[in-house]
Amino acid sequence: MVAGIEALSGSQENITAEQFQELLAQQEGKFGEGSTMAYDPRFGIYSTMSDDQLAKYQAGESGFNWMYINPEQMSDVDRIRAGHVGTNKAYGRKYTDSQGRVHKIGVNRQTIRIGDKQYFVNDDGTVTAYTVRDIQYGDTPQFGAQRADAGFAEGGIVSIAGDIANMQTTGEGIESFLNPERSKATLRRNLAKLAPRPTVPVMQQGIMPMAR
């Protein structure tokens, strides 16, 4: 359901739906001023909106993140759209709203990170939390004896972990696209290599046999 984090062993904590709702009410929502996060055990995590915001959404105004809209207030277009995004067989859920419409509940409604805690909603309405931290991946992988800082000409790899604008490559055939003049010079050199080499003039071809 989540990637790039690791959990602290023994940090599991179970809280009630009411406790989770109180916690989410202190978190900023997705729909501007006055909007907060919220939780409904029937369909998971969502974002509240004011009556004015709801009226604008129902009138078709854009700018609303449909992934976090209360399913009960969601338009049919967004309901269908949400059914194709953020859901999978392993973690998918279904919810039938008060209008009889079926919703596919994606993982975005089943987990949320607040500070150093990752919260997961359970089928019984309770919530389980773990203390987590981001995994500190290495900047560049290592492949055999090749150095991560080796240039293309040496058969190595170039790290793109940092700012790609600062990336430099080496080798005759690959140049930085951030330096047009350098790229033009390389293109000219490569074209020169591909051009046919000059041959012996026809006159000389005819004279040489006679010289023998």
MDAnalysis code that builds the backbone (N, CA, C; Angstrom):
import MDAnalysis as mda
import numpy as np

u = mda.Universe.empty(636, n_residues=212, atom_resindex=np.repeat(np.arange(212), 3), trajectory=True)
u.add_TopologyAttr("name", ["N", "CA", "C"] * 212)
u.add_TopologyAttr("resid", np.arange(1, 213))
u.add_TopologyAttr("resname", ["MET", "VAL", "ALA", "GLY", "ILE", "GLU", "ALA", "LEU", "SER", "GLY", "SER", "GLN", "GLU", "ASN", "ILE", "THR", "ALA", "GLU", "GLN", "PHE", "GLN", "GLU", "LEU", "LEU", "ALA", "GLN", "GLN", "GLU", "GLY", "LYS", "PHE", "GLY", "GLU", "GLY", "SER", "THR", "MET", "ALA", "TYR", "ASP", "PRO", "ARG", "PHE", "GLY", "ILE", "TYR", "SER", "THR", "MET", "SER", "ASP", "ASP", "GLN", "LEU", "ALA", "LYS", "TYR", "GLN", "ALA", "GLY", "GLU", "SER", "GLY", "PHE", "ASN", "TRP", "MET", "TYR", "ILE", "ASN", "PRO", "GLU", "GLN", "MET", "SER", "ASP", "VAL", "ASP", "ARG", "ILE", "ARG", "ALA", "GLY", "HIS", "VAL", "GLY", "THR", "ASN", "LYS", "ALA", "TYR", "GLY", "ARG", "LYS", "TYR", "THR", "ASP", "SER", "GLN", "GLY", "ARG", "VAL", "HIS", "LYS", "ILE", "GLY", "VAL", "ASN", "ARG", "GLN", "THR", "ILE", "ARG", "ILE", "GLY", "ASP", "LYS", "GLN", "TYR", "PHE", "VAL", "ASN", "ASP", "ASP", "GLY", "THR", "VAL", "THR", "ALA", "TYR", "THR", "VAL", "ARG", "ASP", "ILE", "GLN", "TYR", "GLY", "ASP", "THR", "PRO", "GLN", "PHE", "GLY", "ALA", "GLN", "ARG", "ALA", "ASP", "ALA", "GLY", "PHE", "ALA", "GLU", "GLY", "GLY", "ILE", "VAL", "SER", "ILE", "ALA", "GLY", "ASP", "ILE", "ALA", "ASN", "MET", "GLN", "THR", "THR", "GLY", "GLU", "GLY", "ILE", "GLU", "SER", "PHE", "LEU", "ASN", "PRO", "GLU", "ARG", "SER", "LYS", "ALA", "THR", "LEU", "ARG", "ARG", "ASN", "LEU", "ALA", "LYS", "LEU", "ALA", "PRO", "ARG", "PRO", "THR", "VAL", "PRO", "VAL", "MET", "GLN", "GLN", "GLY", "ILE", "MET", "PRO", "MET", "ALA", "ARG"])
u.atoms.positions = np.array([
    [0.825, -1.218, 0.000],
    [0.000, 0.000, 0.000],
    [0.851, 1.255, 0.000],
    [2.036, 1.166, 0.567],
    [2.951, 2.299, 0.561],
    [4.340, 1.781, 0.231],
    [5.189, 2.658, -0.266],
    [6.550, 2.282, -0.611],
    [7.510, 3.339, -0.108],
    [8.762, 2.956, 0.052],
    [9.786, 3.908, 0.436],
    [9.867, 4.210, 1.918],
    [9.206, 3.408, 2.757],
    [9.280, 3.632, 4.197],
    [9.611, 2.317, 4.890],
    [10.115, 2.414, 6.104],
    [10.315, 1.241, 6.944],
    [9.719, 1.539, 8.317],
    [9.165, 0.500, 8.943],
    [8.474, 0.664, 10.219],
    [9.355, 0.217, 11.376],
    [9.210, 0.882, 12.497],
    [9.947, 0.535, 13.699],
    [9.329, -0.699, 14.330],
    [10.148, -1.702, 14.567],
    [9.660, -2.933, 15.166],
    [9.066, -2.667, 16.547],
    [7.879, -3.215, 16.777],
    [7.229, -3.047, 18.076],
    [6.456, -1.756, 18.227],
    [6.349, -0.964, 17.144],
    [5.680, 0.335, 17.246],
    [4.191, 0.275, 16.913],
    [3.673, -0.897, 16.614],
    [2.262, -1.006, 16.232],
    [1.349, -0.473, 17.331],
    [0.376, 0.317, 16.894],
    [-0.581, 0.920, 17.838],
    [-1.971, 0.888, 17.212],
    [-2.944, 0.427, 17.937],
    [-4.328, 0.369, 17.461],
    [-5.154, 1.454, 18.138],
    [-5.901, 2.202, 17.340],
    [-6.757, 3.253, 17.884],
    [-8.170, 3.078, 17.340],
    [-9.111, 3.726, 17.983],
    [-10.510, 3.619, 17.568],
    [-10.795, 4.576, 16.412],
    [-11.935, 4.370, 15.785],
    [-12.354, 5.264, 14.708],
    [-12.544, 6.681, 15.232],
    [-13.041, 6.810, 16.438],
    [-13.262, 8.128, 17.029],
    [-11.946, 8.859, 17.271],
    [-10.948, 8.146, 17.754],
    [-9.635, 8.753, 17.988],
    [-8.995, 9.184, 16.675],
    [-9.164, 8.367, 15.658],
    [-8.603, 8.696, 14.351],
    [-9.300, 9.917, 13.760],
    [-10.592, 9.975, 13.929],
    [-11.351, 11.123, 13.425],
    [-10.899, 12.407, 14.101],
    [-10.670, 12.356, 15.397],
    [-10.193, 13.531, 16.123],
    [-8.825, 13.975, 15.614],
    [-7.965, 13.007, 15.309],
    [-6.637, 13.324, 14.794],
    [-6.721, 13.961, 13.406],
    [-7.542, 13.397, 12.537],
    [-7.666, 13.915, 11.177],
    [-8.298, 15.302, 11.146],
    [-9.161, 15.588, 12.105],
    [-9.819, 16.890, 12.140],
    [-8.824, 18.029, 12.341],
    [-7.607, 17.683, 12.785],
    [-6.569, 18.697, 12.989],
    [-5.655, 18.834, 11.764],
    [-5.914, 18.023, 10.728],
    [-5.078, 18.034, 9.535],
    [-5.748, 18.827, 8.419],
    [-4.969, 19.610, 7.703],
    [-5.503, 20.424, 6.620],
    [-6.039, 19.542, 5.499],
    [-7.217, 19.891, 5.016],
    [-7.844, 19.131, 3.943],
    [-7.357, 19.548, 2.574],
    [-7.998, 19.003, 1.531],
    [-7.569, 19.216, 0.146],
    [-8.328, 20.330, -0.560],
    [-9.288, 20.955, 0.126],
    [-10.170, 21.887, -0.565],
    [-10.146, 23.291, 0.008],
    [-8.966, 23.749, 0.377],
    [-8.828, 25.135, 0.780],
    [-9.186, 25.409, 2.224],
    [-9.396, 26.689, 2.506],
    [-9.647, 27.149, 3.875],
    [-10.884, 26.477, 4.469],
    [-10.732, 26.006, 5.695],
    [-11.841, 25.367, 6.393],
    [-11.980, 23.889, 6.122],
    [-11.240, 23.380, 5.143],
    [-11.318, 21.961, 4.812],
    [-10.339, 21.173, 5.679],
    [-10.799, 20.048, 6.204],
    [-9.937, 19.179, 7.006],
    [-10.053, 17.747, 6.489],
    [-9.147, 16.903, 6.930],
    [-9.265, 15.485, 6.636],
    [-10.284, 14.864, 7.593],
    [-10.874, 13.763, 7.186],
    [-11.895, 13.118, 8.003],
    [-11.880, 11.614, 7.732],
    [-12.630, 10.883, 8.541],
    [-12.656, 9.426, 8.412],
    [-14.054, 8.895, 8.646],
    [-14.467, 8.022, 7.756],
    [-15.734, 7.313, 7.903],
    [-15.423, 5.822, 7.796],
    [-15.725, 5.024, 8.820],
    [-15.398, 3.592, 8.784],
    [-15.988, 2.852, 7.582],
    [-17.033, 3.405, 6.962],
    [-17.651, 2.728, 5.819],
    [-16.793, 2.793, 4.571],
    [-16.122, 3.922, 4.359],
    [-15.365, 4.056, 3.120],
    [-13.977, 4.666, 3.291],
    [-13.569, 4.957, 4.495],
    [-12.192, 5.380, 4.715],
    [-11.974, 6.878, 4.842],
    [-10.803, 7.317, 4.422],
    [-10.329, 8.688, 4.616],
    [-10.818, 9.578, 3.477],
    [-11.237, 10.784, 3.817],
    [-11.668, 11.743, 2.805],
    [-11.405, 13.157, 3.301],
    [-11.739, 14.144, 2.483],
    [-11.527, 15.543, 2.837],
    [-12.873, 16.255, 2.872],
    [-13.088, 17.029, 3.911],
    [-14.353, 17.750, 4.027],
    [-14.337, 18.987, 3.138],
    [-15.511, 19.505, 2.840],
    [-15.621, 20.766, 2.118],
    [-16.811, 21.544, 2.655],
    [-16.729, 22.858, 2.588],
    [-17.808, 23.707, 3.082],
    [-19.003, 23.634, 2.137],
    [-20.133, 24.183, 2.571],
    [-21.325, 24.204, 1.716],
    [-21.065, 24.994, 0.443],
    [-20.280, 26.076, 0.579],
    [-19.951, 26.885, -0.595],
    [-19.071, 26.104, -1.566],
    [-18.090, 25.391, -1.039],
    [-17.229, 24.575, -1.889],
    [-18.015, 23.448, -2.544],
    [-18.918, 22.837, -1.794],
    [-19.731, 21.761, -2.342],
    [-20.609, 22.263, -3.487],
    [-21.171, 23.454, -3.310],
    [-22.012, 24.027, -4.359],
    [-21.201, 24.279, -5.628],
    [-19.982, 24.779, -5.466],
    [-19.124, 25.015, -6.624],
    [-18.763, 23.703, -7.314],
    [-18.478, 22.680, -6.521],
    [-18.144, 21.371, -7.096],
    [-19.330, 20.792, -7.854],
    [-20.502, 20.868, -7.247],
    [-21.697, 20.331, -7.901],
    [-22.084, 21.130, -9.149],
    [-21.635, 22.398, -9.209],
    [-21.898, 23.220, -10.387],
    [-20.898, 22.947, -11.502],
    [-19.922, 22.078, -11.224],
    [-18.977, 21.678, -12.258],
    [-17.684, 22.457, -12.280],
    [-17.433, 23.275, -11.261],
    [-16.174, 24.014, -11.242],
    [-15.004, 23.059, -11.050],
    [-13.884, 23.390, -11.669],
    [-12.703, 22.539, -11.581],
    [-11.877, 22.903, -10.353],
    [-10.796, 22.158, -10.137],
    [-9.909, 22.451, -9.025],
    [-10.153, 21.609, -7.800],
    [-11.042, 20.631, -7.885],
    [-11.322, 19.758, -6.753],
    [-10.647, 18.405, -6.973],
    [-9.857, 17.973, -5.998],
    [-9.177, 16.689, -6.077],
    [-10.178, 15.586, -5.796],
    [-10.685, 14.982, -6.864],
    [-11.770, 14.015, -6.726],
    [-11.357, 12.773, -5.938],
    [-10.060, 12.531, -5.794],
    [-9.618, 11.341, -5.061],
    [-9.966, 11.412, -3.585],
    [-10.226, 12.622, -3.075],
    [-10.480, 12.784, -1.647],
    [-11.887, 13.284, -1.333],
    [-12.742, 13.325, -2.327],
    [-14.106, 13.788, -2.092],
    [-14.909, 12.711, -1.364],
    [-15.748, 13.128, -0.460],
    [-16.661, 12.208, 0.212],
    [-17.467, 11.455, -0.857],
    [-17.427, 10.123, -0.892],
    [-18.160, 9.376, -1.915],
    [-19.638, 9.721, -1.975],
    [-20.208, 10.092, -0.858],
    [-21.630, 10.451, -0.831],
    [-21.883, 11.726, -1.638],
    [-20.866, 12.577, -1.777],
    [-21.009, 13.844, -2.495],
    [-20.400, 13.807, -3.891],
    [-19.791, 12.712, -4.246],
    [-19.052, 12.613, -5.501],
    [-19.993, 12.534, -6.698],
    [-19.615, 13.207, -7.787],
    [-20.402, 13.127, -9.016],
    [-20.203, 11.758, -9.656],
    [-21.106, 11.384, -10.549],
    [-20.980, 10.091, -11.219],
    [-19.722, 10.029, -12.071],
    [-19.370, 11.151, -12.700],
    [-18.161, 11.180, -13.530],
    [-16.932, 10.873, -12.679],
    [-16.812, 11.538, -11.522],
    [-15.659, 11.302, -10.658],
    [-15.717, 9.931, -10.011],
    [-16.913, 9.444, -9.744],
    [-17.050, 8.098, -9.166],
    [-16.494, 7.049, -10.134],
    [-16.837, 7.186, -11.407],
    [-16.344, 6.244, -12.411],
    [-14.839, 6.398, -12.590],
    [-14.385, 7.650, -12.601],
    [-12.948, 7.912, -12.748],
    [-12.175, 7.300, -11.593],
    [-12.663, 7.475, -10.387],
    [-11.985, 6.945, -9.207],
    [-11.935, 5.423, -9.226],
    [-12.888, 4.806, -9.907],
    [-12.907, 3.351, -9.985],
    [-11.785, 2.773, -10.810],
    [-11.129, 3.629, -11.591],
    [-10.048, 3.162, -12.456],
    [-8.671, 3.608, -11.974],
    [-8.636, 4.378, -10.909],
    [-7.366, 4.914, -10.431],
    [-7.201, 4.607, -8.950],
    [-6.007, 4.177, -8.571],
    [-5.699, 3.973, -7.156],
    [-6.351, 2.756, -6.543],
    [-6.824, 1.831, -7.372],
    [-7.412, 0.605, -6.836],
    [-6.654, -0.594, -7.376],
    [-6.645, -1.666, -6.632],
    [-6.079, -2.916, -7.103],
    [-6.764, -4.068, -6.382],
    [-6.551, -5.265, -6.884],
    [-7.251, -6.426, -6.336],
    [-6.860, -6.704, -4.892],
    [-5.585, -6.435, -4.547],
    [-5.111, -6.770, -3.214],
    [-5.706, -5.867, -2.135],
    [-5.889, -4.580, -2.463],
    [-6.315, -3.628, -1.442],
    [-7.616, -2.908, -1.785],
    [-8.259, -3.320, -2.849],
    [-9.483, -2.649, -3.255],
    [-10.658, -2.959, -2.338],
    [-11.540, -2.008, -2.210],
    [-12.776, -2.188, -1.447],
    [-13.931, -1.681, -2.272],
    [-15.141, -2.066, -1.879],
    [-16.337, -1.533, -2.528],
    [-17.256, -0.950, -1.463],
    [-17.898, 0.130, -1.847],
    [-18.817, 0.801, -0.926],
    [-20.044, 1.234, -1.707],
    [-21.211, 0.952, -1.174],
    [-22.466, 1.381, -1.791],
    [-23.018, 2.550, -0.996],
    [-23.156, 3.704, -1.662],
    [-23.591, 4.900, -0.951],
    [-25.104, 4.928, -0.772],
    [-25.603, 6.001, -0.174],
    [-27.025, 6.114, 0.138],
    [-27.896, 6.209, -1.109],
    [-27.268, 6.489, -2.274],
    [-28.008, 6.562, -3.530],
    [-27.965, 5.240, -4.299],
    [-27.345, 4.230, -3.681],
    [-27.251, 2.929, -4.332],
    [-26.109, 2.827, -5.329],
    [-25.235, 3.814, -5.372],
    [-24.109, 3.796, -6.300],
    [-22.942, 3.027, -5.681],
    [-22.272, 2.225, -6.487],
    [-21.142, 1.428, -6.009],
    [-19.838, 2.182, -6.270],
    [-19.021, 2.282, -5.242],
    [-17.721, 2.943, -5.342],
    [-16.616, 1.917, -5.110],
    [-15.541, 2.041, -5.878],
    [-14.331, 1.279, -5.613],
    [-13.405, 2.171, -4.800],
    [-13.102, 1.731, -3.597],
    [-12.313, 2.534, -2.678],
    [-10.843, 2.198, -2.850],
    [-10.045, 3.176, -3.284],
    [-8.619, 2.962, -3.525],
    [-7.798, 3.069, -2.263],
    [-6.507, 2.785, -2.397],
    [-5.619, 2.792, -1.237],
    [-5.445, 4.191, -0.665],
    [-5.693, 5.226, -1.470],
    [-5.561, 6.584, -0.947],
    [-6.560, 6.863, 0.173],
    [-7.623, 6.083, 0.249],
    [-8.615, 6.232, 1.330],
    [-8.360, 5.267, 2.485],
    [-7.309, 4.465, 2.378],
    [-7.076, 3.447, 3.391],
    [-5.801, 3.648, 4.192],
    [-4.995, 4.635, 3.814],
    [-3.771, 4.894, 4.571],
    [-3.379, 6.357, 4.436],
    [-2.749, 6.886, 5.484],
    [-2.296, 8.283, 5.467],
    [-1.118, 8.406, 6.407],
    [-0.194, 9.287, 6.052],
    [0.966, 9.540, 6.907],
    [0.805, 10.886, 7.574],
    [0.996, 10.900, 8.884],
    [0.960, 12.133, 9.667],
    [2.209, 12.141, 10.544],
    [3.124, 13.056, 10.249],
    [4.382, 13.081, 10.990],
    [5.172, 11.805, 10.756],
    [5.560, 11.155, 11.856],
    [6.321, 9.913, 11.740],
    [5.423, 8.683, 11.933],
    [4.120, 8.871, 11.752],
    [3.170, 7.756, 11.891],
    [2.469, 7.489, 10.561],
    [2.376, 6.215, 10.191],
    [1.595, 5.796, 9.040],
    [0.374, 5.051, 9.568],
    [-0.812, 5.519, 9.147],
    [-2.069, 4.951, 9.641],
    [-2.737, 4.122, 8.556],
    [-3.247, 2.946, 8.955],
    [-3.958, 2.059, 8.039],
    [-5.337, 1.760, 8.631],
    [-6.374, 1.943, 7.828],
    [-7.722, 1.648, 8.316],
    [-8.005, 0.167, 8.128],
    [-8.731, -0.411, 9.053],
    [-9.052, -1.833, 9.032],
    [-10.503, -2.067, 8.646],
    [-10.797, -3.284, 8.246],
    [-12.150, -3.615, 7.805],
    [-13.191, -3.436, 8.907],
    [-12.754, -3.565, 10.166],
    [-13.714, -3.429, 11.270],
    [-13.878, -1.988, 11.727],
    [-13.249, -1.040, 11.025],
    [-13.396, 0.370, 11.380],
    [-12.292, 0.906, 12.257],
    [-11.519, 0.022, 12.880],
    [-10.409, 0.480, 13.702],
    [-9.236, 0.893, 12.803],
    [-8.231, 1.457, 13.425],
    [-7.076, 1.955, 12.675],
    [-5.797, 1.468, 13.345],
    [-4.838, 1.051, 12.554],
    [-3.541, 0.602, 13.056],
    [-2.465, 1.566, 12.581],
    [-1.596, 1.954, 13.508],
    [-0.531, 2.914, 13.182],
    [0.835, 2.303, 13.470],
    [1.829, 2.736, 12.710],
    [3.220, 2.335, 12.920],
    [4.103, 3.577, 12.868],
    [5.141, 3.571, 13.693],
    [6.154, 4.611, 13.585],
    [7.036, 4.267, 12.395],
    [7.200, 5.220, 11.490],
    [7.930, 4.932, 10.254],
    [8.962, 6.014, 9.978],
    [9.834, 5.709, 9.044],
    [10.782, 6.687, 8.528],
    [11.043, 6.348, 7.060],
    [11.508, 7.349, 6.327],
    [11.808, 7.141, 4.924],
    [13.067, 6.294, 4.777],
    [13.044, 5.387, 3.822],
    [14.220, 4.577, 3.540],
    [15.268, 5.459, 2.867],
    [16.483, 5.397, 3.367],
    [17.574, 6.187, 2.793],
    [18.271, 5.350, 1.723],
    [17.763, 5.464, 0.506],
    [18.364, 4.715, -0.589],
    [19.718, 5.313, -0.954],
    [20.625, 4.470, -1.481],
    [21.913, 4.954, -1.960],
    [21.711, 5.817, -3.185],
    [22.605, 6.757, -3.395],
    [22.480, 7.654, -4.549],
    [22.607, 6.915, -5.867],
    [23.548, 5.956, -5.931],
    [23.760, 5.251, -7.190],
    [23.963, 3.778, -6.913],
    [23.356, 2.895, -7.708],
    [23.588, 1.459, -7.550],
    [24.954, 1.084, -8.095],
    [25.485, -0.039, -7.667],
    [26.767, -0.529, -8.152],
    [26.523, -1.788, -8.979],
    [27.159, -1.885, -10.118],
    [27.005, -3.052, -10.984],
    [28.366, -3.693, -11.186],
    [28.614, -4.818, -10.508],
    [29.869, -5.525, -10.667],
    [31.038, -4.642, -10.306],
    [32.043, -4.662, -11.173],
    [33.246, -3.887, -10.907],
    [33.164, -2.482, -11.475],
    [32.049, -2.176, -12.150],
    [31.925, -0.852, -12.758],
    [31.701, 0.204, -11.682],
    [32.377, 1.329, -11.829],
    [32.200, 2.417, -10.890],
    [30.983, 3.236, -11.258],
    [30.253, 3.693, -10.253],
    [29.064, 4.501, -10.513],
    [29.416, 5.837, -11.125],
    [30.662, 6.284, -10.926],
    [31.046, 7.585, -11.473],
    [31.738, 7.447, -12.819],
    [31.772, 6.232, -13.374],
    [32.429, 6.052, -14.665],
    [31.604, 6.689, -15.764],
    [32.294, 7.214, -16.790],
    [31.579, 7.821, -17.906],
    [31.085, 6.775, -18.873],
    [30.232, 7.181, -19.817],
    [29.716, 6.251, -20.806],
    [30.850, 5.645, -21.626],
    [31.886, 6.433, -21.898],
    [32.984, 5.947, -22.727],
    [33.697, 4.787, -22.060],
    [33.632, 4.700, -20.725],
    [34.296, 3.636, -19.998],
    [33.365, 2.458, -19.736],
    [32.126, 2.561, -20.208],
    [31.194, 1.462, -20.012],
    [30.499, 1.474, -18.674],
    [30.536, 2.604, -17.975],
    [29.918, 2.677, -16.665],
    [28.553, 3.313, -16.710],
    [28.095, 3.886, -15.602],
    [26.800, 4.530, -15.504],
    [26.979, 5.912, -14.927],
    [25.967, 6.743, -15.119],
    [25.990, 8.102, -14.585],
    [24.826, 8.272, -13.640],
    [25.080, 8.783, -12.462],
    [24.016, 8.968, -11.484],
    [23.084, 10.085, -11.910],
    [21.783, 9.868, -11.750],
    [20.807, 10.936, -11.958],
    [20.070, 11.210, -10.655],
    [20.686, 10.808, -9.556],
    [20.042, 11.001, -8.259],
    [19.968, 12.468, -7.882],
    [20.949, 13.265, -8.337],
    [20.940, 14.678, -8.007],
    [20.157, 15.464, -9.022],
    [20.420, 16.759, -9.050],
    [19.753, 17.645, -9.992],
    [20.188, 17.299, -11.411],
    [19.257, 16.909, -12.255],
    [19.614, 16.492, -13.615],
    [20.246, 17.635, -14.395],
    [19.990, 18.859, -13.986],
    [20.585, 20.004, -14.677],
    [22.088, 20.039, -14.488],
    [22.606, 19.361, -13.453],
    [24.033, 19.357, -13.200],
    [24.709, 18.106, -13.727],
    [23.933, 17.222, -14.364],
    [24.482, 15.959, -14.825],
    [25.437, 16.194, -15.985],
    [26.598, 15.567, -15.963],
    [27.580, 15.668, -17.034],
    [27.869, 14.268, -17.538],
    [27.993, 14.113, -18.830],
    [28.338, 12.828, -19.400],
    [29.606, 12.969, -20.205],
    [30.263, 11.826, -20.458],
    [31.487, 11.840, -21.229],
    [31.351, 10.882, -22.377],
    [32.316, 10.939, -23.306],
    [32.288, 10.053, -24.452],
    [32.060, 10.844, -25.718],
    [32.575, 10.322, -26.816],
    [32.506, 11.041, -28.070],
    [31.078, 11.176, -28.593],
    [30.263, 10.149, -28.373],
    [28.948, 10.154, -29.016],
    [27.821, 10.683, -28.174],
    [28.030, 10.956, -26.871],
    [26.956, 11.388, -25.987],
    [27.388, 12.664, -25.304],
    [26.643, 13.713, -25.493],
    [26.991, 15.001, -24.909],
    [25.793, 15.556, -24.161],
    [26.044, 16.506, -23.274],
    [24.964, 17.111, -22.511],
    [24.049, 17.915, -23.409],
    [22.726, 17.619, -23.309],
    [21.783, 18.383, -24.113],
    [21.620, 19.797, -23.582],
    [22.237, 20.084, -22.431],
    [22.155, 21.430, -21.863],
    [23.194, 22.363, -22.478],
    [24.089, 21.848, -23.346],
    [25.138, 22.657, -23.960],
    [25.031, 22.528, -25.472],
    [24.213, 23.357, -26.126],
    [23.971, 23.242, -27.566],
    [25.238, 23.342, -28.393],
    [26.167, 24.268, -28.037],
    [27.374, 24.451, -28.835],
    [28.251, 23.214, -28.786],
    [28.321, 22.625, -27.620],
    [29.107, 21.408, -27.469],
    [28.487, 20.279, -28.274],
    [27.150, 20.198, -28.280],
    [26.462, 19.162, -29.029],
    [26.685, 19.326, -30.523],
    [26.704, 20.598, -31.023],
    [26.928, 20.833, -32.447],
    [28.324, 20.371, -32.852],
    [29.286, 20.644, -31.999],
    [30.661, 20.242, -32.306],
    [30.769, 18.728, -32.376],
    [30.102, 18.069, -31.442],
    [30.115, 16.605, -31.442],
    [29.452, 16.056, -32.694],
    [28.328, 16.664, -33.091],
    [27.626, 16.214, -34.289],
    [28.526, 16.335, -35.513],
    [29.266, 17.460, -35.608],
    [30.158, 17.645, -36.753],
    [31.250, 16.576, -36.780],
    [31.813, 16.265, -35.602],
    [32.852, 15.234, -35.542],
    [32.312, 13.872, -35.953],
    [31.096, 13.560, -35.482],
    [30.512, 12.256, -35.807],
    [30.185, 12.154, -37.293],
    [29.683, 13.247, -37.882],
    [29.373, 13.233, -39.311],
    [30.644, 13.082, -40.134],
    [31.719, 13.694, -39.661],
    [32.988, 13.589, -40.374],
    [33.491, 12.152, -40.378],
    [33.237, 11.467, -39.261],
    [33.667, 10.069, -39.188],
    [32.884, 9.192, -40.159],
    [31.612, 9.540, -40.378],
    [30.754, 8.741, -41.239],
    [30.928, 9.077, -42.718],
    [31.522, 10.215, -43.039],
    [31.677, 10.633, -44.439],
    [32.619, 9.678, -45.162],
    [32.382, 9.375, -46.467],
    [33.264, 8.471, -47.221],
    [34.657, 9.067, -47.358],
    [35.651, 8.211, -47.225],
    [37.025, 8.678, -47.319],
    [37.387, 8.945, -48.785],
    [38.205, 9.943, -49.036],
    [38.595, 10.259, -50.427],
    [39.354, 9.105, -51.068],
    [39.087, 8.873, -52.348],
    [39.741, 7.789, -53.080],
    [40.790, 8.350, -54.015],
    [41.606, 7.482, -54.597],
    [42.660, 7.907, -55.535],
    [42.003, 8.483, -56.772],
    [42.445, 9.640, -57.277],
    [41.834, 10.235, -58.466],
    [41.812, 9.256, -59.630],
    [40.806, 9.427, -60.479],
    [40.649, 8.527, -61.625],
    [41.862, 8.558, -62.527],
    [42.456, 9.756, -62.711],
    [43.612, 9.879, -63.607],
    [44.760, 9.028, -63.084],
    [44.974, 9.096, -61.743],
    [46.053, 8.314, -61.181],
    [45.782, 6.824, -61.301],
    [44.481, 6.443, -61.170],
    [44.146, 5.033, -61.315],
    [44.530, 4.550, -62.705],
    [44.402, 5.454, -63.676],
    [44.747, 5.051, -65.032],
    [46.235, 5.057, -65.293],
    [46.976, 5.906, -64.593],
    [48.423, 6.040, -64.836],
    [49.204, 4.943, -64.152],
    [48.756, 4.578, -62.956],
    [49.527, 3.628, -62.169],
    [49.818, 2.313, -62.889],
    [48.829, 1.674, -63.580],
    [49.142, 0.426, -64.285],
    [50.196, 0.636, -65.359],
    [50.188, 1.793, -66.025],
    [51.160, 2.059, -67.082],
    [52.546, 2.208, -66.478],
    [52.612, 2.724, -65.258],
    [53.908, 2.903, -64.621],
    [54.582, 1.575, -64.321],
    [53.754, 0.539, -64.129],
    [54.345, -0.761, -63.870],
    [55.076, -1.270, -65.075],
])
